[in-house]
C-alpha cells in the first residue's frame, strides 16, 4: 500500500530536471495531496519513528543490540513452545 501511494508523488526516474527548488516544491505539493487522499499514511511515519526511538533507548539501557536481545529470548520462547506443545 505504501509503495502504491509513494508512486503517486514520486516522478519516474526520480531525478531533478534542472530547477531543484521547483522540483522540491512540486514534490512537497504532491506529497501533501497524497497525504490528504491517504491520511493513514502519516500515522505510519510517526509510528516508525516511535519504534526506532524505543529500540535505541532499549539498546542504550540494556547494552543489547537486536541480535543479542533475540538470543536472550530463546529460552523463554522454547519454554512456551514446550508448554503449549504438551497441551496438544
C-alpha positions, 0 to 999 in steps of 0.5 A: 500500500505504501509503495502504491501511494509513494508512486503517486508523488514520486516522478519516474526516474526520480531525478531533478530536471534542472530547477531543484527548488521547483522540483522540491516544491512540486514534490512537497505539493504532491506529497501533501495531496497524497497525504490528504487522499491517504491520511493513514499514511502519516500515522505510519511515519510517526509510528516508525519513528516511535519504534526506532526511538524505543529500540535505541533507548532499549539498546542504550539501557540494556547494552543489547543490540537486536541480535543479542536481545533475540538470543536472550529470548530463546529460552523463554520462547522454547519454554512456551513452545514446550508448554503449549506443545504438551497441551496438544 
